[in-house]
Amino acid sequence: MSVNVAFEYIEAKVTESGFTQWEAPFNKEDIASTIIDKSFHVSLLSTERESQGNQTLTMRHGFEVSLFFKGYRDTKEDAHELLAIAESVILLLCTYNNDWNSINQVQFSRLELLPFDEQDNQSILVAVVKLDVVLSLCLNN
């Protein structure tokens, strides 16, 4: 299924960037404090039909990738560092090759920088990256 290809693609690219995946499917708030620094979580936001013909179905999958980063109480410097890391992850995600042959396009749509927990003083920041992965499926298989 195309959504699995999209998940595998995102997971491979973000792992390649040096992050460790938090694999709980829905609850990223339970991430263990021992692995929170440079960890990530992937959520599927939506799946839509882009186009459909007699032989192919093109689907757009919307994803949210949360990148967790533990700072060291210099929040301005930490935020700049995480934004630079997030930008490099975005560029890696948007640069795909023929190894992922069903992927037509990866489109970046949004980046937000947020505190992980506003009540906690551990200086943990989250870069939330939103993107769409467009894939085509052959209907005659």
N, C-alpha and C positions, 0 to 999 in steps of 0.2 A: 504494500500500500504506500502511496506517495507520502503520507504524513510520516511514516516511519523513516523513509529516506531523508526527509527534511530534518527530523530529530537527529538521526545519525550524523548528518552533515554538520549541523550546528555543534553537537557534542564533540565531534572530532576536531573542528576548527578551534573551539574555545579551549579544549584540552591541550591542543598544540601550542596555545599561548601561555601555558604554564599553570592553568587553573585546574582545580579538582572539582568534579561534579558532585552536587548534593542531589541524590536520586529520588528523594521522596516526591511523588508526583504532584502533590497539591500544596503542601505546607512547608514553605521555605522559612517560616518563623522558628521551626524546631531544629534548625541547623546547629550541629554540635560546635561549641566554642573552641574545641581543639582543632577544627579544620576550617573555621570560618574565614580566615585570612586566605585570599586568593582562591576562593571557591566560587562555584556558579550554580545557578538553577535555571532550567528551561521550562517554560509554560506555553502550551498552545492556547492562543486567544480565540482564533476563529479559522474556519475553512470555508472558502467560497469557490463557486464555479467561475472561472475566468472566461472560458469559452468551451464549446463542445461541437464536434463534427461527427461524421459517421465513423471515423477511425480513431480520433483522439479526444481526450478530455483534459483540459488544462485547468489546474486548481491553484488557488492562491491560499497559502497557509500563513496566518499571522502569528508571530511568536514574540514572547517577552523573555529576554535573557537578563538575569540579575547577576551582576558581578560584585562579590563581596570583598572588601578590603579593610584590614585593620590598620588604623592610623596610629600615630604616636603623639597625640594631643596638639599637634600643630595643624589644626584643621584646614587652614588655607593651603599649606604645602601638600597635605594629604589629598585634598580635593583636586589640586592641580595634577598630582601624580596619578590619581585614579582616572581623571579625565583623559590623560595621555594614554594610559593603559587601555581604557575603553575605546578610544579612537583607533588604536592599533588592532584591537579585536574586531571592530567594525570593518576596517579595511581588509582584514583577513577573511571575514565572513563574506564580504562583497566581491572577493576575488576567487572565483571558482574555476575549475578546469574540467576536462573531459572525463576525469575519474568519476564524476557525479553526473553521468550522461542524461538523466531524466530532469535535471535542474535546468530550467530555462533562464532564471534570473533570481538574484537576491537583491532586495531593495531595502535600504536603511530608511526608517521613517522618523525615529525619535530617540533622543538620549536625555535621561534625567539623572541628576545626582541627588541622593536622599540619605538622611541618616537611617541606619538600620533600626534603631529604637531610640526615640526622642527622650525616653525616661532613663536610658542607660548612659553612663559616662565612659564607655569603653572606646569611644572614637571609632566606631565601625561605620563605614560608608558603603552605600550600594549605588552602583551605576546600573540603571535600568535601560536596556537597549531594546527597542522595538523594531522589528523587521518583518518583511514578507518574503517567503520563498515560493516561487512560481515553478510548478512542475507539470510535465505532460505525461499522460498515461495512454497506452495503446488499448483501445476497446476490443480489439479482436484477438485477445490471448486466451 
